[in-house]
Every structure is written in structure tokens, then in C-alpha cells.
Amino acid sequence: MTITLEEIRLRAARFERRIWWRNFREYAAGVLLIAWFLATLHLSRGLDLLGSVLLTAGVVYIMIQLRWRGTARSLPADADTRSSVEFHRLELER
């Protein structure tokens, strides 16, 4: 199968956009959950309080991991066809 450098760049850009929107949705959901848990924190007592705190910590942890591991890297502008294909393949695998 032959593929042009322009097609690789187009696919890589489409993949980056898809990952960006996925991360945006996850961050938005995380912020909403944290806001909800913090807003209801004053109503909580005992194990409910512990649950709210642990859930908030878990959401923060997930958001940090998403930032570290789930962000798509950009295709280098000066990459030739072979290295572009390799880079795109590695990003898809990651």
C-alpha cells in the first residue's frame, strides 16, 4: 500500500484532534465531578465524607494520568515519509 506524506500528515492531525476532544471531554467531566463532590462535602458525615474525599482524589489522579499518558504528540514538521509513518504508527500503538 502506498501512502503519501500529505496523507500521513492529514491522518496524524485528525488523530491529534480526536485525542484532544476526548481529553477535553474527560477534563470537563472531571471538573464537574470535583465541583459536585466539593459542593456536597458540607452535607457529608462519616463514611460519606470519606467517600467524597476519596472520589475527588481519584478524579484528580485520573486527570493527571490522562495528561501524562493520554496526550497525543504532534508529528514533527521536518519528518520525511518513512519517519512520519513510523511516528504515526507508534502514536497509534501508544
Secondary structure, DSSP 8 states (H G I E B T S, - for coil): ----HHHHHHHHHHHHHHHHHHHHHHHHHHHHHHHHHHHTGGG--THHHHHHHHHHHHHHHHHHHHHHHS------TT--HHHHHHHHHHHHH-
